[in-house]
Amino acid sequence: MELSISEKIREKVKLLPAKPGVYIMHAADGTVIYVGKAKVLKNRVKSYFDGSQKTVKTYALVSNVDDFEYIITNSELDAFSLESNLIKKYKPHYNILLKDDKSFPYIRINLKERFPRVTVARRPKKDGSLLFGPYVTGIRIGEMMSLIKWAYPVRWCNKNFDDGKVIARPCLHGQMGDCLAPCAFKEREVEYNKTIRKVINFLNGDTKDIKKQLTEKMNKYSAEMKYEEALEIRNLLEAVEVMDSSLITSLTTESDIDVFALCQGEDIADINVMKVRAGKNVGQFNYPIEDAVGEKHELLASFIANFYQDGSELPREILLESFMQDSKDLLENFIRDKFGKKVNVLYPVRGVKKQLLDSTTANAEEYVTNSRDRFIRHKKLTTDALEELCQITGLSRINRIEGYDISNISGTDSVASMVVFEGGEPDKSQYRKFKIKTVEGADDFASMYETLYRRVRDLVECKEGFNKRPDLILIDGGLGQLHSAEQAIASAGANIPVISLAKQDEEIFVSGSSVPVRLDKSNYALRLLQRVRDEAHRFAVMFHRNLRGQSMTSFLLELPGIGKATSQKIWKHFKTKEDIFNAKPEDFALIDGISDIKALEIHKAIHEKEG
């Protein structure tokens, strides 16, 4: 395969400096498609365009490069750090991306507050609190909290007692014995702190006391013939056994370790990550890699740099395979400079840490072996579907698709949705909502015109949140809807390709032709368009439903004797405005917390206000 390199790129390559830095590659439409770092910019960038043999993925990258830019840095470490930031910013197609950006839950105890609480934290702050976790597999965070609630009488309220005042009377939990209530009984404060220490010991892996507490409660409930409560505690005891079984006996309770392994297959690669916290294997995760370009050590180093989002989940040690040995100083210095914490990067060759590394490597290899069929299907639904859409529309490249839909009931509270698919997959962080402002009644043509005009105008004006240009816009409807959408986009001052998908026969209408494109129902391009269309419809309906709910609860709040909680209960029970107005007094009485007398008052107030 011979590459066609433009003269512009050839000249820029000649002028590259022999210094460390970052290079940024762009597609023809200006999109950033790859970010890389180099110890010597001139040598590294030149290697992409020198005509030497390339891997399939590297060839695909270079074939799509229209231009590149570079930033000189003081050192390779600075380049590595800048590369990490730019990958997070641009999310380039040919870089490794962390698609699963969720944060894992921790249990948090702040010993600085009076009567410390046990709480769940997903993004814990650096405030000196004790953190335990993360809890990701095996025993769940909910089970951990249930275990503590059943075994230890600690408080679960959100009150602040730091002023030192004593409450006159304990709350219901204190009266029932679920909490020691040190807020009301000052003499219990020492006992409360001892109980918190027991909770800390349990979270550090000492399960003897909690097993004793739960066993005593289970036997007590059995003797009192409270079999449901006894069964619940038995299930919790089984969860403790699961927790014990995750302990790696050869490790100490201070062992906080992350293990990374990379396996590359013919079509797909995978990075497997094992997390060990307090000597326990709390989970292993697979991060599949499809089109990422780079040497094996570069891919894994880039992944690790982006794996730690805010430093809250940093381990004491990172275990890597021997091919990463040259990256030791780079990774350790990067983590120290960015998070202010020392993490040791190790390459074990024997012992329990080598066993952990072997286990992680085996998991990565197994994932690659077993994921081939799933990868091929996913590729057909995304990459292949986008390529076929390019053929249908005559576009050279499609990555970002925006789908729009209108929702209203009898022309009231009309709203529109905008959903975004990038690389054939939804990106919910970029979804947007519109309230229709200029259209009276149920006029979907005019509503869609207003929506697209506002969206494209915001794009032209580079408005925050709307400044990313779509490669293709999809709307629901036929030829008439397509022409109306084209006029709205042109009136707003842009030229963006738009197609429509008619629901009845699933026909695709494209610009410049009155003849619809008909594809087989199993066609992957059609299935991608259907996913975009259906997601836009779902998002619009959800927005409209929420808007009506807010409107109705506001109406109910204006009635005498109805507070926020009651209004929300009424809306949740009936779900529609019509059902609320058609309800009889006895229907309101079915709602938890509403008495017969209150139901009569609510029914009367609704109809008096409406009348």
KAKAKA-V781923 format. One record per residue. N is the residue number from 1. RES is the residue in one small letter. SS is DSSP state (~ for helix, > for strand, _ for the rest). PHI is phi in whole degrees, -180 to 180 (NA if undefined). PSI is psi in degrees with one decimal (NA if undefined). Layout:
N_RES_SS_PHI_PSI / N_RES_SS_PHI_PSI
//
This chain:
1_m___NA_123.3 / 2_e___-103_132.3 / 3_l___-89_141.9 / 4_s___-102_105.6 / 5_i___-102_128.7 / 6_s___-70_155.4 / 7_e_~_-64_-33.1 / 8_k_~_-60_-44.8 / 9_i_~_-69_-41.8 / 10_r_~_-59_-42.4 / 11_e_~_-68_-38.2 / 12_k_~_-68_-35.1 / 13_v_~_-64_-38.9 / 14_k_~_-63_-28.9 / 15_l___-92_0.9 / 16_l___-66_140.3 / 17_p___-82_156.7 / 18_a___-91_59.4 / 19_k___-134_161.4 / 20_p___-70_154.2 / 21_g_>_171_-169.4 / 22_v_>_-123_138.5 / 23_y_>_-117_143.4 / 24_i_>_-126_118.5 / 25_m_>_-101_136.8 / 26_h_>_-117_147.7 / 27_a___-83_178.5 / 28_a___-62_-29.9 / 29_d___-88_6.8 / 30_g___93_-8.2 / 31_t___-64_136.5 / 32_v_>_-76_119.8 / 33_i_>_-111_-12.2 / 34_y_>_-161_140.5 / 35_v_>_-127_131.4 / 36_g_>_-137_160.1 / 37_k_>_-116_157.1 / 38_a_>_-148_143.6 / 39_k___-74_-35.1 / 40_v___-133_105.8 / 41_l_~_-57_-46.1 / 42_k_~_-58_-47.2 / 43_n_~_-69_-41.9 / 44_r_~_-70_-49.9 / 45_v_~_-66_-37.8 / 46_k_~_-60_-32.7 / 47_s_~_-65_-22.1 / 48_y_~_-75_-28.0 / 49_f___-118_17.4 / 50_d___-91_4.1 / 51_g___83_2.6 / 52_s___-74_167.0 / 53_q___-62_133.8 / 54_k___-120_152.8 / 55_t___-70_164.4 / 56_v_~_-59_-42.3 / 57_k_~_-69_-39.8 / 58_t_~_-67_-38.7 / 59_y_~_-62_-42.4 / 60_a_~_-63_-40.4 / 61_l_~_-62_-55.1 / 62_v_~_-63_-33.1 / 63_s_~_-64_-24.3 / 64_n___-100_0.8 / 65_v___-82_123.7 / 66_d___-104_-26.0 / 67_d_>_-163_165.9 / 68_f_>_-147_158.1 / 69_e_>_-133_169.3 / 70_y_>_-146_157.5 / 71_i_>_-129_122.6 / 72_i_>_-80_137.0 / 73_t___-121_168.8 / 74_n___-75_-26.5 / 75_s___-154_169.4 / 76_e_~_-65_-34.4 / 77_l_~_-63_-44.0 / 78_d_~_-63_-38.5 / 79_a_~_-65_-41.1 / 80_f_~_-62_-42.8 / 81_s_~_-67_-43.5 / 82_l_~_-65_-41.2 / 83_e_~_-57_-45.6 / 84_s_~_-59_-44.5 / 85_n_~_-66_-40.1 / 86_l_~_-71_-34.2 / 87_i_~_-64_-42.5 / 88_k_~_-63_-37.3 / 89_k_~_-71_-48.6 / 90_y_~_-96_-21.5 / 91_k___49_58.3 / 92_p___-66_146.2 / 93_h___-62_-36.3 / 94_y___-96_10.8 / 95_n___-103_162.4 / 96_i___-72_126.8 / 97_l___-120_139.4 / 98_l___-85_94.6 / 99_k___-72_-26.7 / 100_d___-100_94.6 / 101_d___-98_18.6 / 102_k___-71_152.7 / 103_s___-102_142.4 / 104_f___-88_147.4 / 105_p_>_-80_143.9 / 106_y_>_-120_159.6 / 107_i_>_-100_132.3 / 108_r_>_-120_134.4 / 109_i_>_-131_118.6 / 110_n___-98_100.8 / 111_l___-72_-8.8 / 112_k___-78_-23.4 / 113_e___-85_153.0 / 114_r___-72_133.5 / 115_f___56_69.3 / 116_p___-53_141.8 / 117_r___-100_163.1 / 118_v_>_-110_113.0 / 119_t_>_-129_165.9 / 120_v_>_-99_134.2 / 121_a_>_-132_125.4 / 122_r___-93_-32.2 / 123_r___-128_74.3 / 124_p___-63_139.9 / 125_k___-84_157.6 / 126_k___-87_76.1 / 127_d___-118_14.3 / 128_g___88_0.8 / 129_s___-69_154.2 / 130_l_>_-79_133.2 / 131_l_>_-120_137.1 / 132_f_>_-129_131.6 / 133_g_>_134_-158.3 / 134_p_>_-75_159.6 / 135_y_>_-108_106.9 / 136_v___-126_-33.3 / 137_t___-139_173.4 / 138_g___73_-101.6 / 139_i___-93_131.5 / 140_r___-88_161.4 / 141_i_~_-61_-37.3 / 142_g_~_-63_-39.0 / 143_e_~_-67_-39.4 / 144_m_~_-61_-45.2 / 145_m_~_-66_-37.4 / 146_s_~_-64_-40.8 / 147_l_~_-58_-46.2 / 148_i_~_-67_-41.4 / 149_k_~_-63_-41.3 / 150_w_~_-70_-35.2 / 151_a_~_-93_-30.2 / 152_y___-128_130.0 / 153_p___-82_65.4 / 154_v___-100_163.5 / 155_r___-82_152.2 / 156_w___-127_5.2 / 157_c___-80_167.9 / 158_n___-104_13.2 / 159_k___-72_150.3 / 160_n___-101_118.3 / 161_f___-109_16.7 / 162_d___-69_-13.2 / 163_d___-75_-7.8 / 164_g___83_0.2 / 165_k___-72_151.7 / 166_v___-104_129.6 / 167_i___-74_140.9 / 168_a___-65_-38.9 / 169_r___-143_136.8 / 170_p___-67_155.7 / 171_c___-74_-178.0 / 172_l_~_-59_-38.5 / 173_h_~_-64_-39.1 / 174_g_~_-68_-38.9 / 175_q_~_-66_-33.9 / 176_m_~_-85_-7.9 / 177_g___88_5.6 / 178_d___-73_-20.4 / 179_c___-134_144.0 / 180_l___-67_-15.2 / 181_a___55_52.9 / 182_p___-66_-16.1 / 183_c___-67_-28.0 / 184_a___-104_-25.2 / 185_f___-121_94.3 / 186_k_~_-57_-31.8 / 187_e_~_-69_-11.5 / 188_r_~_-92_-1.6 / 189_e_~_-62_-40.7 / 190_v_~_-65_-43.1 / 191_e_~_-63_-38.4 / 192_y_~_-62_-45.0 / 193_n_~_-65_-33.3 / 194_k_~_-66_-37.7 / 195_t_~_-65_-41.2 / 196_i_~_-62_-37.1 / 197_r_~_-64_-37.1 / 198_k_~_-64_-39.5 / 199_v_~_-62_-43.0 / 200_i_~_-63_-43.0 / 201_n_~_-60_-42.0 / 202_f_~_-62_-46.1 / 203_l_~_-67_-21.3 / 204_n___-87_2.8 / 205_g___112_-4.8 / 206_d___-87_102.5 / 207_t___-101_1.8 / 208_k_~_-62_-46.6 / 209_d_~_-67_-42.2 / 210_i_~_-69_-34.2 / 211_k_~_-62_-41.6 / 212_k_~_-64_-46.7 / 213_q_~_-61_-47.5 / 214_l_~_-67_-39.0 / 215_t_~_-64_-42.2 / 216_e_~_-63_-42.1 / 217_k_~_-67_-39.4 / 218_m_~_-63_-44.7 / 219_n_~_-65_-37.7 / 220_k_~_-64_-45.3 / 221_y_~_-66_-37.9 / 222_s_~_-62_-43.3 / 223_a_~_-64_-31.5 / 224_e___-88_5.9 / 225_m___61_29.1 / 226_k___-94_76.6 / 227_y_~_-72_-30.8 / 228_e_~_-65_-44.3 / 229_e_~_-65_-39.9 / 230_a_~_-63_-39.5 / 231_l_~_-66_-38.6 / 232_e_~_-63_-41.3 / 233_i_~_-69_-36.1 / 234_r_~_-61_-40.1 / 235_n_~_-63_-36.6 / 236_l_~_-68_-37.5 / 237_l_~_-62_-37.5 / 238_e_~_-65_-35.9 / 239_a_~_-64_-35.2 / 240_v_~_-64_-38.2 / 241_e_~_-62_-39.2 / 242_v_~_-62_-41.8 / 243_m_~_-62_-44.8 / 244_d_~_-62_-36.8 / 245_s_~_-69_-20.0 / 246_s___-81_-6.4 / 247_l_>_-70_128.6 / 248_i___-91_102.4 / 249_t___-61_-25.1 / 250_s___-81_-6.2 / 251_l___-105_154.0 / 252_t___-84_164.8 / 253_t___-70_-9.4 / 254_e___-90_0.1 / 255_s___-77_107.0 / 256_d___-115_109.4 / 257_i_>_-135_138.4 / 258_d_>_-114_134.7 / 259_v_>_-119_129.6 / 260_f_>_-120_135.7 / 261_a_>_-140_139.8 / 262_l_>_-118_129.1 / 263_c_>_-124_130.0 / 264_q_>_-110_125.4 / 265_g___-106_-173.2 / 266_e___-68_-41.4 / 267_d___-108_-25.5 / 268_i___-144_149.7 / 269_a_>_-121_166.0 / 270_d_>_-148_140.8 / 271_i_>_-111_122.7 / 272_n_>_-104_134.3 / 273_v_>_-122_124.6 / 274_m_>_-106_132.2 / 275_k_>_-110_123.6 / 276_v_>_-115_121.9 / 277_r_>_-128_131.5 / 278_a___52_39.4 / 279_g___79_7.9 / 280_k_>_-118_141.5 / 281_n_>_-78_104.4 / 282_v_>_-93_-1.5 / 283_g_>_157_154.7 / 284_q_>_-129_139.0 / 285_f_>_-132_142.3 / 286_n_>_-106_134.9 / 287_y_>_-122_97.2 / 288_p_>_-70_146.4 / 289_i_>_-122_129.2 / 290_e___-107_-69.7 / 291_d___-108_9.9 / 292_a___-63_139.8 / 293_v___-111_140.9 / 294_g___144_165.8 / 295_e___-68_158.8 / 296_k_~_-56_-46.1 / 297_h_~_-69_-30.6 / 298_e_~_-70_-41.3 / 299_l_~_-61_-46.4 / 300_l_~_-71_-39.6 / 301_a_~_-62_-42.9 / 302_s_~_-64_-40.1 / 303_f_~_-63_-46.5 / 304_i_~_-63_-39.3 / 305_a_~_-61_-32.5 / 306_n_~_-96_-8.0 / 307_f_~_-71_-38.0 / 308_y___-92_106.6 / 309_q___-73_-52.5 / 310_d___-130_6.9 / 311_g___86_-4.2 / 312_s___-73_-20.8 / 313_e___-111_21.1 / 314_l___-68_136.9 / 315_p___-88_-177.9 / 316_r___-86_-29.5 / 317_e_>_-136_147.8 / 318_i_>_-121_127.8 / 319_l_>_-104_130.8 / 320_l___-135_160.5 / 321_e___-74_163.3 / 322_s_~_-64_-24.4 / 323_f_~_-67_-10.3 / 324_m_~_-97_7.6 / 325_q_~_-59_-35.7 / 326_d_~_-71_-10.8 / 327_s_~_-97_1.4 / 328_k_~_-56_-56.8 / 329_d_~_-63_-40.4 / 330_l_~_-60_-47.9 / 331_l_~_-69_-45.4 / 332_e_~_-62_-44.3 / 333_n_~_-68_-37.1 / 334_f_~_-62_-47.7 / 335_i_~_-66_-41.4 / 336_r_~_-63_-44.2 / 337_d_~_-70_-36.5 / 338_k_~_-82_-40.3 / 339_f_~_-114_-6.1 / 340_g___67_29.6 / 341_k___-133_140.8 / 342_k___-88_125.5 / 343_v___-125_129.3 / 344_n_>_-88_125.7 / 345_v_>_-97_119.8 / 346_l_>_-122_156.7 / 347_y___-129_77.3 / 348_p___-65_144.2 / 349_v___-119_-7.8 / 350_r___-159_170.0 / 351_g_~_82_-170.2 / 352_v_~_-65_-32.6 / 353_k_~_-70_-33.3 / 354_k_~_-67_-35.7 / 355_q_~_-64_-40.4 / 356_l_~_-62_-42.6 / 357_l_~_-65_-41.8 / 358_d_~_-63_-40.6 / 359_s_~_-63_-42.0 / 360_t_~_-66_-41.6 / 361_t_~_-63_-42.8 / 362_a_~_-63_-37.9 / 363_n_~_-66_-40.1 / 364_a_~_-64_-43.1 / 365_e_~_-64_-42.3 / 366_e_~_-64_-39.9 / 367_y_~_-62_-45.0 / 368_v_~_-62_-43.7 / 369_t_~_-63_-44.1 / 370_n_~_-86_-8.4 / 371_s___-101_0.9 / 372_r_~_-58_-49.9 / 373_d_~_-63_-42.1 / 374_r_~_-66_-38.2 / 375_f_~_-65_-44.1 / 376_i_~_-62_-42.3 / 377_r_~_-66_-42.7 / 378_h_~_-63_-39.2 / 379_k_~_-64_-39.6 / 380_k_~_-65_-36.9 / 381_l_~_-76_-18.1 / 382_t_~_-119_-80.2 / 383_t_~_-60_-50.0 / 384_d_~_-65_-38.6 / 385_a_~_-63_-40.0 / 386_l_~_-67_-38.7 / 387_e_~_-63_-39.6 / 388_e_~_-69_-35.3 / 389_l_~_-62_-35.7 / 390_c_~_-60_-41.7 / 391_q_~_-66_-40.1 / 392_i_~_-67_-41.6 / 393_t_~_-93_-14.3 / 394_g___80_12.2 / 395_l___-87_149.6 / 396_s___-80_-27.5 / 397_r___-154_134.6 / 398_i___-131_120.6 / 399_n___-123_-49.1 / 400_r_>_-100_118.2 / 401_i_>_-113_131.5 / 402_e_>_-111_129.4 / 403_g_>_-113_141.6 / 404_y_>_-128_148.3 / 405_d_>_-153_157.3 / 406_i_>_-114_143.2 / 407_s_>_-139_133.8 / 408_n_>_-162_167.9 / 409_i_>_-125_114.4 / 410_s___55_32.2 / 411_g___81_5.3 / 412_t_>_-100_147.2 / 413_d_>_51_48.1 / 414_s_>_-67_134.8 / 415_v_>_-136_165.0 / 416_a_>_-134_153.8 / 417_s_>_-120_150.5 / 418_m_>_-129_117.9 / 419_v_>_-112_154.0 / 420_v_>_-126_128.0 / 421_f_>_-115_124.9 / 422_e_>_-119_130.0 / 423_g___64_23.5 / 424_g___86_5.3 / 425_e_>_-128_147.2 / 426_p_>_-68_141.0 / 427_d___-120_90.7 / 428_k_~_-67_-19.7 / 429_s_~_-67_-17.8 / 430_q_~_-105_4.9 / 431_y___-64_147.8 / 432_r_>_-136_156.0 / 433_k_>_-123_149.1 / 434_f_>_-132_133.3 / 435_k_>_-94_127.0 / 436_i___-71_127.3 / 437_k___-108_-30.4 / 438_t___-109_-1.5 / 439_v___-110_128.6 / 440_e___-98_134.2 / 441_g___80_-173.2 / 442_a___-90_81.1 / 443_d___-120_91.0 / 444_d_~_-66_-32.4 / 445_f_~_-61_-52.4 / 446_a_~_-67_-36.9 / 447_s_~_-65_-41.9 / 448_m_~_-68_-37.0 / 449_y_~_-60_-47.9 / 450_e_~_-61_-43.4 / 451_t_~_-62_-50.1 / 452_l_~_-68_-36.4 / 453_y_~_-62_-46.4 / 454_r_~_-65_-41.9 / 455_r_~_-64_-46.3 / 456_v_~_-71_-35.6 / 457_r_~_-60_-42.2 / 458_d_~_-64_-34.5 / 459_l_~_-66_-47.5 / 460_v_~_-61_-37.0 / 461_e___-88_4.9 / 462_c___56_41.0 / 463_k___-70_138.3 / 464_e___-56_130.9 / 465_g___91_-11.7 / 466_f___-130_17.1 / 467_n___-94_7.1 / 468_k___-95_126.7 / 469_r___-84_128.5 / 470_p___-75_147.1 / 471_d___-80_-25.7 / 472_l_>_-155_139.3 / 473_i_>_-111_133.6 / 474_l_>_-118_130.5 / 475_i_>_-125_159.8 / 476_d_>_-87_127.8 / 477_g___141_-169.5 / 478_g___-108_-150.3 / 479_l_~_-65_-38.7 / 480_g_~_-63_-44.7 / 481_q_~_-64_-36.6 / 482_l_~_-63_-47.6 / 483_h_~_-63_-40.4 / 484_s_~_-63_-41.4 / 485_a_~_-65_-40.9 / 486_e_~_-62_-40.2 / 487_q_~_-65_-40.7 / 488_a_~_-63_-43.1 / 489_i_~_-66_-43.1 / 490_a_~_-65_-40.3 / 491_s_~_-64_-30.2 / 492_a___-81_-5.0 / 493_g___95_29.2 / 494_a___-139_167.6 / 495_n___-129_93.3 / 496_i___-121_128.7 / 497_p___-60_139.1 / 498_v_>_-139_140.6 / 499_i_>_-132_161.0 / 500_s_>_-125_151.4 / 501_l_>_-124_110.7 / 502_a_>_-80_124.0 / 503_k___-68_-37.2 / 504_q___-59_-51.1 / 505_d___-115_10.3 / 506_e___52_47.6 / 507_e_>_-93_141.7 / 508_i_>_-104_126.3 / 509_f_>_-109_130.4 / 510_v___-120_160.8 / 511_s___-61_143.1 / 512_g___83_4.3 / 513_s___-145_136.4 / 514_s___-93_-3.2 / 515_v___-95_121.2 / 516_p___-71_153.4 / 517_v_>_-92_124.7 / 518_r___-113_122.4 / 519_l___-114_154.3 / 520_d___-60_143.3 / 521_k___-58_-23.7 / 522_s___-91_-0.9 / 523_n___-63_134.4 / 524_y_~_-71_-32.3 / 525_a_~_-65_-43.2 / 526_l_~_-64_-41.3 / 527_r_~_-66_-32.8 / 528_l_~_-67_-45.5 / 529_l_~_-62_-38.7 / 530_q_~_-64_-39.8 / 531_r_~_-63_-42.9 / 532_v_~_-65_-47.4 / 533_r_~_-61_-47.1 / 534_d_~_-67_-34.7 / 535_e_~_-69_-39.1 / 536_a_~_-63_-40.1 / 537_h_~_-65_-45.3 / 538_r_~_-61_-43.5 / 539_f_~_-68_-37.2 / 540_a_~_-67_-45.3 / 541_v_~_-62_-41.9 / 542_m_~_-62_-43.1 / 543_f_~_-63_-43.9 / 544_h_~_-64_-40.7 / 545_r_~_-65_-42.9 / 546_n_~_-64_-38.4 / 547_l_~_-65_-43.0 / 548_r_~_-65_-38.1 / 549_g_~_-63_-42.3 / 550_q_~_-64_-40.5 / 551_s_~_-64_-41.9 / 552_m_~_-71_-40.7 / 553_t_~_-66_-33.3 / 554_s_~_-64_-41.9 / 555_f_~_-60_-45.3 / 556_l_~_-66_-36.1 / 557_l_~_-65_-21.7 / 558_e___-78_-11.6 / 559_l___-82_145.1 / 560_p___-66_135.5 / 561_g___83_4.8 / 562_i___-114_119.0 / 563_g___-96_-176.6 / 564_k_~_-62_-44.3 / 565_a_~_-63_-43.6 / 566_t_~_-67_-40.5 / 567_s_~_-63_-39.3 / 568_q_~_-68_-37.4 / 569_k_~_-63_-42.6 / 570_i_~_-63_-45.7 / 571_w_~_-65_-41.6 / 572_k_~_-64_-34.4 / 573_h_~_-74_-44.0 / 574_f_~_-94_-34.1 / 575_k___75_-24.1 / 576_t___-131_152.0 / 577_k_~_-63_-39.0 / 578_e_~_-63_-42.4 / 579_d_~_-66_-33.9 / 580_i_~_-66_-44.1 / 581_f_~_-73_-26.9 / 582_n_~_-87_-7.1 / 583_a___-72_148.5 / 584_k___-95_163.7 / 585_p_~_-53_-39.6 / 586_e_~_-67_-22.9 / 587_d_~_-70_-37.9 / 588_f_~_-67_-32.8 / 589_a_~_-68_-16.3 / 590_l___-74_-15.3 / 591_i___-80_133.7 / 592_d___-58_127.4 / 593_g___94_-3.8 / 594_i___-110_115.1 / 595_s___-78_173.0 / 596_d_~_-62_-40.9 / 597_i_~_-67_-44.0 / 598_k_~_-62_-37.7 / 599_a_~_-62_-41.9 / 600_l_~_-63_-41.9 / 601_e_~_-65_-41.9 / 602_i_~_-65_-46.0 / 603_h_~_-59_-45.4 / 604_k_~_-65_-44.7 / 605_a_~_-63_-39.8 / 606_i_~_-61_-48.2 / 607_h_~_-77_-28.0 / 608_e_~_-68_-40.8 / 609_k_~_-68_-42.6 / 610_e_~_-69_-36.7 / 611_g___-71_NA
//
